[in-house]
Amino acid sequence: KQEVTQIPAALSVPEGENLVLNCSFTDSAIYNLQWFRQDPGKGLTSLLLIQSSQREQTSGRLNASLDKSSGRSTLYIAASQPGDSATYLCAAYQGAQKLVFGQGTRLTINP
Amino acid sequence: GAGVSQTPSNKVTEKGKYVELRCDPISGHTALYWYRQSLGQGPEFLIYFQGTGAADDSGLPNDRFFAVRPEGSVSTLKIQRTERGDSAVYLCASSFSGGANEQYFGPGTRLTVT
């Protein structure tokens, strides 16, 4: 059974810093891994999907990496802005049908 | 184009009542998923539809929960004899053909059972 863990639960950094969010998973035989953003009281916005055959995926200031052998994924955010403040969720596919989510990292960017 | 929509956005009901939550997926997406998110937690899988059939309902917590997708588009999550522990945000997602493709989520329905 796939289990996903995100550490830390909360992170606060000053504006302009580069930062890394961590995600670990227990079953290395994953299909794909997806990173989401969730604003308070809102649904989930998909940020990046990394396929199991890829090692990384980039979109604008975001870069996500995947290391199946170590059971880890990271989300790198460059030049952080106050608008990046949100909860970031990592989710790994269990089989090819359902996502297993971590508890999320609540990110605050201070102006 | 239009994203995933869910109605109602908020639902308050009394313990023991029946509720229905609706999800409209992105047009052309054959796969539809329901998740439940409790406060401070990540979403938890409930059920997955491929077309009209439930391909995986292993996440439904008990037989009070049931979901349908009769025409392969709109889905309804039905909860009978609601309990206070059912209070959560119910999220719906869709993807193009399933198979670990990217999932797109709706805004959710916040259910409160009093």
Interface residues (C-beta under 8 A of the other chain):
Chain A: V4 Y31 N32 Q34 F36 K42 G43 L44 T45 S46 L49 L89 A91 Y93 Q94 A96 Q97 K98 L99 V100 F101 G102 Q103 G104
Chain B: V4 Y33 Y35 G40 Q41 G42 P43 E44 F45 Y48 A55 D56 G59 L91 A93 G98 G99 A100 N101 E102 Q103 Y104 F105 G106 P107 G108
